[in-house]
Amino acid sequence: MIKIYDFQGQAKKSGGDVLIARLHNKTLGAGVAGQVVDHLNGSYSAVFSLLWEGSAQVEVTLVHPSEAVTVLRRLNKEEPDRVSFKSLFRSGSISQTTICNVCLRETGQPLCNFTDLRTGEPWFCYKPKQLSCDDRINHVKGDTKELQTLKATEDKLFQRGVNMKVFIKASGPANVAVLPQRKGQPEDKESIGKSGVSGYYYQGVWRALGRIKVRQFNTTSAVNQCLKGKIVHLYGDSTIRQWFEYLDAFLPDAKEFNLYSMRQAGPFMLLDKANQFLATYRCHGLPLRSYTMSSSALHYIANEIDGLTGGDNTVIVFGVWAHFGTFPVELYIRRLQSIRRAVVRLLNRSPGTLVVIRTPNPKTLTLSSALINSDWYSLQEDKVLRAMFKGLNVHLVDAWEMTLAHHLPHLLHPQPPIIKNMIDVLLTYVCPQKGS
C-alpha cells in the first residue's frame, strides 16, 4: 500500500500521481515490474508476481505528482510548439530559413503545406517571402523554449530527488522472503498469466511469461544461423537505431555499406553475403528532433511498409515514440493508425511476414527533459500503442518492463545488457524454439 501526502504533510484525497514499482534482487540478477493500482483517493497498491526463490526488495518511485501531470497536459494542449523546427529554402543564390511544425501559430504569413499525400500526416512551414514551397532543402531541430512555457512556481513540481523520479522510503520492512514451492503444491500459472506482467529477469536474463520461451543468442554463429536468408527492416527513432548498431557490432562478417547517410537518420544497410542476410535502418518521418538532414530523406514508416513485398523471410521492426512527447496525443494516434493500416495491408498480401514493435521505455528526467519527453508522456504512448495493435498478428518487445525491471539506471537509450536482452527477444520471434 502506498499513500501520498502533500508538502504540508496532509494526505492527498485524489489520485493521478505517476508511480512505478519493481521487485528485485541484484545478487540474483532478478527483477520484475510491479503493477500499480490507483485507488483514486490518494492511496495506491503495488502488486508483484513472486517469480524466484529467495529475498526480494520492494522499490517504489514517484515519477510525478498529479499536480505535475496537470502541467504536462496543459503544455501539450497550449504549447505544442515549445520545440521548434526549421527548414532551409534555397533557389540559386537566394536562401531563407523559416519555422516549421505540425502546429504553427497564426501570424498572417502564408504557409507551405507539406502534408503527406498518402498518409495524411500533417507538416507545415511558414512560406519564405522570395521562394517557392518547392525550394525546401532540409529539416533541423530549432530552438527549445520549454522553460518559458511554465507559469510561476510550476518548476517546483519538477525537482529531481524531491518530487520527480524520487524513491519512496518504506515505513516498515521493504524485503520479501519468497519460500521454495512446497512439495505437491501446484504452480499457479493461471494467476501469473493474468498478472499483466510480460516477463522478469533472473541471472540477468529476460524470461518471458507468455507462450514463447526466450532463447539466448550469445554467439555470432547463433545469430548468423537465425538470420540466415532473412531480410530485416528496422524503422523508427534512435532507440531502434540502437538495435541496428548492436547487430552491426556483433556480426563481424556483416558489412555495413557506406551510403553517405546522416548518422542520426540513415538510411543504413548491413549485408552478410555468406549468410544471405540483409538489415536496413531508416528513421521515421516528421516530427524529428534531429540535426540537419535533407528533406528528401524524410520518409514515413507507413509508406515504407507499403513499398515492401514481405514474405516468410522478411522481418519488419519499428519503434515510434520519443519524438512525439510535445504534441497532443491525437498526433501520435494518427501516426499509429497510418502505420497500422500499412501493417494490415502487408499481412494481407504476405501473411508470413514477421512484424515486431518496440514499446517506449522510462528514462532519466531533468526539468528540461520532463517538459519535452516525460515518462508520463511515454506511458500514454505505451497505452495507445498496445491498444492500437491489439488483435493483429504482431509481436511486442516490452522495452518498458525490460528497462523498469532491470537494476541499471533508466536511460532514453538503455545500456548494452538491456539491449542484448531485447535483441534476444527479437531473434526468438524470428527463430522460436521448436515446440514453443
ROTIBA-64119 format. One line per 10 residues: number of its first residue (from 0); their letters; for each residue x, y, z of C-alpha. Coordinates in steps of 0.5 Angstrom, whole numbers, padded with zeros to 4 digits. Example, Ala and Ser with C-alpha at 12.3 -4.5 7.8 and 13.67 -1.06 7.14 Angstrom:
<tortis>
0	as	0025/-0009/0016 ~ 0027/-0002/0014
</tortis>
This chain:
<tortis>
0	mikiydfqgq	0000/0000/0000 ~ 0003/0007/-0002 ~ 0000/0013/0001 ~ 0002/0020/-0002 ~ 0002/0027/0002 ~ 0003/0034/0000 ~ 0008/0039/0002 ~ 0004/0040/0008 ~ 0004/0033/0011 ~ -0003/0033/0009
10	akksggdvli	-0006/0026/0006 ~ -0008/0027/-0001 ~ -0015/0025/-0003 ~ -0015/0024/-0010 ~ -0011/0020/-0015 ~ -0007/0021/-0021 ~ 0000/0021/-0019 ~ 0005/0017/-0023 ~ 0008/0012/-0019 ~ 0013/0006/-0022
20	arlhnktlga	0015/0000/-0018 ~ 0019/-0006/-0018 ~ 0021/-0012/-0014 ~ 0029/-0014/-0015 ~ 0035/-0018/-0012 ~ 0041/-0015/-0015 ~ 0045/-0021/-0013 ~ 0041/-0026/-0017 ~ 0040/-0021/-0022 ~ 0033/-0022/-0021
30	gvagqvvdhl	0028/-0016/-0022 ~ 0020/-0016/-0024 ~ 0016/-0009/-0025 ~ 0010/-0008/-0021 ~ 0003/-0007/-0023 ~ 0001/0000/-0019 ~ -0007/0001/-0018 ~ -0009/0008/-0017 ~ -0015/0008/-0012 ~ -0017/0015/-0014
40	ngsysavfsl	-0016/0017/-0006 ~ -0009/0019/-0005 ~ -0007/0011/-0004 ~ -0004/0006/-0009 ~ -0003/-0001/-0009 ~ 0003/-0004/-0012 ~ 0002/-0012/-0014 ~ 0008/-0016/-0015 ~ 0009/-0023/-0018 ~ 0014/-0027/-0014
50	lwegsaqvev	0018/-0031/-0019 ~ 0024/-0033/-0016 ~ 0026/-0036/-0009 ~ 0030/-0032/-0004 ~ 0030/-0025/-0002 ~ 0027/-0019/-0006 ~ 0027/-0012/-0005 ~ 0021/-0007/-0006 ~ 0022/-0001/-0009 ~ 0017/0005/-0011
60	tlvhpseavt	0019/0011/-0015 ~ 0015/0017/-0015 ~ 0016/0020/-0022 ~ 0011/0026/-0022 ~ 0006/0028/-0017 ~ -0001/0029/-0020 ~ 0000/0037/-0020 ~ 0006/0036/-0025 ~ 0001/0032/-0029 ~ -0003/0037/-0030
70	vlrrlnkeep	0002/0042/-0032 ~ 0004/0037/-0037 ~ -0003/0036/-0040 ~ -0003/0044/-0041 ~ 0003/0044/-0044 ~ 0001/0039/-0050 ~ -0005/0043/-0051 ~ -0003/0050/-0050 ~ 0005/0050/-0052 ~ 0005/0044/-0057
80	drvsfkslfr	0011/0048/-0061 ~ 0015/0049/-0055 ~ 0020/0045/-0059 ~ 0021/0049/-0066 ~ 0024/0046/-0072 ~ 0027/0050/-0078 ~ 0028/0049/-0086 ~ 0032/0052/-0091 ~ 0029/0054/-0097 ~ 0034/0056/-0103
90	sgsisqttic	0034/0057/-0110 ~ 0040/0060/-0114 ~ 0044/0065/-0109 ~ 0037/0066/-0105 ~ 0036/0062/-0099 ~ 0032/0063/-0093 ~ 0030/0059/-0087 ~ 0023/0059/-0084 ~ 0020/0056/-0078 ~ 0016/0049/-0079
100	nvclretgqp	0012/0045/-0074 ~ 0005/0041/-0074 ~ 0002/0047/-0070 ~ 0004/0054/-0073 ~ 0001/0060/-0069 ~ -0003/0065/-0074 ~ 0002/0070/-0076 ~ -0002/0072/-0082 ~ 0004/0069/-0086 ~ 0003/0064/-0092
110	lcnftdlrtg	0004/0057/-0090 ~ 0007/0052/-0094 ~ 0003/0045/-0093 ~ 0008/0039/-0093 ~ 0002/0034/-0091 ~ 0004/0027/-0094 ~ -0001/0026/-0099 ~ -0001/0018/-0098 ~ -0001/0018/-0090 ~ -0004/0025/-0089
120	epwfcykpkq	0001/0026/-0084 ~ 0001/0034/-0083 ~ 0007/0038/-0083 ~ 0008/0046/-0085 ~ 0013/0051/-0085 ~ 0012/0059/-0086 ~ 0013/0061/-0093 ~ 0019/0064/-0095 ~ 0018/0071/-0098 ~ 0022/0070/-0104
130	lscddrinhv	0022/0063/-0105 ~ 0017/0057/-0107 ~ 0015/0052/-0102 ~ 0018/0047/-0107 ~ 0025/0050/-0105 ~ 0025/0047/-0099 ~ 0032/0044/-0098 ~ 0033/0041/-0091 ~ 0030/0040/-0084 ~ 0033/0041/-0077
140	kgdtkelqtl	0031/0042/-0070 ~ 0030/0049/-0068 ~ 0030/0053/-0061 ~ 0027/0050/-0055 ~ 0023/0054/-0050 ~ 0020/0049/-0045 ~ 0022/0053/-0039 ~ 0019/0059/-0041 ~ 0012/0056/-0042 ~ 0012/0055/-0035
150	katedklfqr	0008/0059/-0030 ~ 0010/0062/-0024 ~ 0013/0057/-0019 ~ 0011/0051/-0023 ~ 0018/0049/-0024 ~ 0018/0047/-0016 ~ 0014/0041/-0019 ~ 0019/0038/-0023 ~ 0025/0038/-0018 ~ 0030/0031/-0018
160	gvnmkvfika	0030/0028/-0011 ~ 0024/0032/-0009 ~ 0018/0030/-0013 ~ 0021/0028/-0019 ~ 0024/0021/-0020 ~ 0025/0020/-0013 ~ 0025/0014/-0009 ~ 0019/0013/-0003 ~ 0022/0010/0003 ~ 0018/0004/0006
170	sgpanvavlp	0015/0006/0013 ~ 0017/-0001/0015 ~ 0021/-0007/0012 ~ 0022/-0007/0005 ~ 0024/-0014/0004 ~ 0020/-0020/0002 ~ 0022/-0027/0003 ~ 0020/-0032/-0002 ~ 0020/-0039/0000 ~ 0021/-0045/-0004
180	qrkgqpedke	0015/-0048/-0007 ~ 0012/-0054/-0002 ~ 0012/-0061/-0005 ~ 0006/-0062/-0008 ~ 0004/-0055/-0009 ~ 0001/-0054/-0016 ~ 0005/-0048/-0019 ~ 0000/-0042/-0020 ~ 0001/-0041/-0028 ~ -0006/-0038/-0029
190	sigksgvsgy	-0005/-0033/-0024 ~ 0002/-0031/-0026 ~ -0001/-0031/-0033 ~ -0006/-0026/-0031 ~ -0002/-0021/-0028 ~ -0001/-0017/-0033 ~ 0007/-0017/-0033 ~ 0011/-0019/-0039 ~ 0017/-0022/-0036 ~ 0022/-0022/-0031
200	yyqgvwralg	0030/-0022/-0030 ~ 0033/-0028/-0027 ~ 0041/-0028/-0027 ~ 0041/-0022/-0032 ~ 0037/-0026/-0037 ~ 0030/-0024/-0039 ~ 0025/-0029/-0038 ~ 0018/-0028/-0042 ~ 0012/-0030/-0038 ~ 0008/-0031/-0045
210	rikvrqfntt	0008/-0038/-0049 ~ 0015/-0036/-0052 ~ 0021/-0038/-0049 ~ 0026/-0033/-0050 ~ 0033/-0036/-0053 ~ 0040/-0034/-0051 ~ 0044/-0031/-0058 ~ 0051/-0031/-0054 ~ 0055/-0032/-0060 ~ 0056/-0030/-0067
220	savnqclkgk	0054/-0036/-0070 ~ 0048/-0037/-0066 ~ 0046/-0030/-0069 ~ 0048/-0032/-0076 ~ 0044/-0038/-0076 ~ 0038/-0035/-0074 ~ 0038/-0029/-0079 ~ 0041/-0033/-0085 ~ 0037/-0032/-0091 ~ 0033/-0026/-0087
230	ivhlygdsti	0031/-0019/-0089 ~ 0031/-0015/-0083 ~ 0028/-0008/-0084 ~ 0028/-0003/-0078 ~ 0025/0004/-0078 ~ 0024/0009/-0072 ~ 0028/0013/-0067 ~ 0035/0013/-0064 ~ 0032/0007/-0060 ~ 0031/0003/-0066
240	rqwfeyldaf	0038/0005/-0069 ~ 0041/0002/-0062 ~ 0039/-0005/-0065 ~ 0042/-0004/-0072 ~ 0048/-0001/-0068 ~ 0048/-0008/-0064 ~ 0048/-0012/-0070 ~ 0053/-0008/-0074 ~ 0058/-0009/-0068 ~ 0056/-0016/-0066
250	lpdakefnly	0057/-0019/-0073 ~ 0064/-0018/-0076 ~ 0062/-0022/-0082 ~ 0057/-0017/-0084 ~ 0059/-0011/-0088 ~ 0056/-0004/-0087 ~ 0055/0000/-0093 ~ 0057/0007/-0093 ~ 0051/0010/-0096 ~ 0054/0017/-0094
260	smrqagpfml	0048/0018/-0090 ~ 0047/0022/-0083 ~ 0049/0018/-0077 ~ 0043/0020/-0074 ~ 0038/0019/-0079 ~ 0040/0014/-0084 ~ 0039/0010/-0089 ~ 0044/0005/-0087 ~ 0045/-0002/-0090 ~ 0048/-0008/-0087
270	ldkanqflat	0050/-0014/-0091 ~ 0053/-0021/-0090 ~ 0054/-0024/-0097 ~ 0056/-0031/-0094 ~ 0049/-0032/-0090 ~ 0045/-0028/-0095 ~ 0043/-0023/-0089 ~ 0041/-0016/-0090 ~ 0039/-0011/-0085 ~ 0037/-0004/-0086
280	yrchglplrs	0035/0002/-0082 ~ 0031/0009/-0083 ~ 0029/0014/-0078 ~ 0021/0015/-0078 ~ 0018/0021/-0081 ~ 0017/0028/-0078 ~ 0017/0030/-0073 ~ 0024/0029/-0071 ~ 0029/0033/-0067 ~ 0035/0032/-0071
290	ytmsssalhy	0041/0035/-0073 ~ 0041/0038/-0080 ~ 0038/0033/-0085 ~ 0036/0033/-0093 ~ 0028/0034/-0093 ~ 0029/0028/-0099 ~ 0031/0024/-0093 ~ 0024/0024/-0089 ~ 0020/0018/-0090 ~ 0014/0016/-0086
300	ianeidgltg	0014/0009/-0084 ~ 0007/0007/-0087 ~ 0010/0009/-0094 ~ 0016/0005/-0093 ~ 0012/-0001/-0091 ~ 0007/0000/-0097 ~ 0013/-0001/-0101 ~ 0015/-0008/-0099 ~ 0013/-0014/-0102 ~ 0014/-0018/-0095
310	gdntvivfgv	0014/-0026/-0094 ~ 0017/-0031/-0090 ~ 0024/-0029/-0090 ~ 0022/-0021/-0088 ~ 0022/-0018/-0081 ~ 0019/-0011/-0080 ~ 0021/-0008/-0074 ~ 0019/-0001/-0071 ~ 0019/0004/-0065 ~ 0016/0011/-0065
320	wahfgtfpve	0015/0015/-0059 ~ 0021/0019/-0057 ~ 0020/0025/-0061 ~ 0012/0026/-0060 ~ 0012/0028/-0053 ~ 0011/0035/-0054 ~ 0005/0034/-0058 ~ -0003/0033/-0056 ~ -0003/0025/-0056 ~ -0008/0026/-0062
330	lyirrlqsir	-0002/0026/-0067 ~ 0001/0020/-0064 ~ -0006/0016/-0065 ~ -0006/0019/-0072 ~ 0001/0016/-0074 ~ 0000/0009/-0071 ~ -0007/0009/-0075 ~ -0003/0010/-0081 ~ 0002/0005/-0079 ~ -0003/0000/-0077
340	ravvrllnrs	-0007/0001/-0084 ~ 0000/-0001/-0087 ~ 0002/-0007/-0083 ~ -0005/-0010/-0084 ~ -0004/-0009/-0092 ~ 0003/-0012/-0091 ~ 0000/-0018/-0087 ~ -0006/-0019/-0092 ~ -0001/-0019/-0098 ~ 0004/-0023/-0095
350	pgtlvvirtp	0002/-0027/-0088 ~ 0008/-0030/-0087 ~ 0012/-0023/-0085 ~ 0014/-0022/-0078 ~ 0012/-0015/-0075 ~ 0016/-0013/-0069 ~ 0014/-0007/-0065 ~ 0019/-0004/-0059 ~ 0015/0000/-0054 ~ 0017/0006/-0050
360	npktltlssa	0022/0006/-0044 ~ 0023/0010/-0038 ~ 0029/0015/-0038 ~ 0033/0020/-0033 ~ 0029/0026/-0032 ~ 0031/0033/-0031 ~ 0027/0039/-0031 ~ 0028/0041/-0038 ~ 0027/0034/-0041 ~ 0021/0032/-0037
370	linsdwyslq	0017/0038/-0040 ~ 0019/0035/-0047 ~ 0020/0028/-0046 ~ 0017/0026/-0039 ~ 0016/0019/-0037 ~ 0008/0021/-0037 ~ 0008/0022/-0044 ~ 0012/0016/-0045 ~ 0007/0012/-0041 ~ 0001/0015/-0045
380	edkvlramfk	0004/0013/-0052 ~ 0005/0006/-0049 ~ -0002/0005/-0047 ~ -0004/0008/-0054 ~ 0001/0003/-0058 ~ -0001/-0003/-0054 ~ -0009/-0002/-0056 ~ -0007/0000/-0063 ~ -0004/-0006/-0065 ~ -0008/-0011/-0060
390	glnvhlvdaw	-0011/-0017/-0064 ~ -0006/-0016/-0070 ~ -0001/-0021/-0072 ~ 0005/-0017/-0069 ~ 0010/-0018/-0063 ~ 0012/-0013/-0058 ~ 0019/-0012/-0055 ~ 0017/-0010/-0048 ~ 0022/-0004/-0047 ~ 0018/-0001/-0041
400	emtlahhlph	0018/-0007/-0037 ~ 0025/-0009/-0039 ~ 0028/-0003/-0037 ~ 0024/-0002/-0031 ~ 0025/-0009/-0028 ~ 0033/-0008/-0029 ~ 0038/-0006/-0024 ~ 0041/-0001/-0029 ~ 0039/0007/-0029 ~ 0033/0009/-0033
410	llhpqppiik	0036/0012/-0040 ~ 0033/0014/-0046 ~ 0038/0009/-0049 ~ 0038/0003/-0045 ~ 0045/0001/-0043 ~ 0048/-0006/-0047 ~ 0046/-0011/-0042 ~ 0038/-0009/-0043 ~ 0039/-0008/-0051 ~ 0042/-0015/-0051
420	nmidvlltyv	0036/-0018/-0048 ~ 0032/-0014/-0053 ~ 0035/-0017/-0059 ~ 0035/-0024/-0056 ~ 0027/-0023/-0055 ~ 0027/-0020/-0062 ~ 0031/-0026/-0065 ~ 0027/-0031/-0061 ~ 0021/-0028/-0065 ~ 0025/-0029/-0071
430	cpqkgs	0027/-0036/-0069 ~ 0023/-0039/-0064 ~ 0025/-0045/-0060 ~ 0022/-0052/-0063 ~ 0015/-0053/-0059 ~ 0014/-0046/-0057
</tortis>
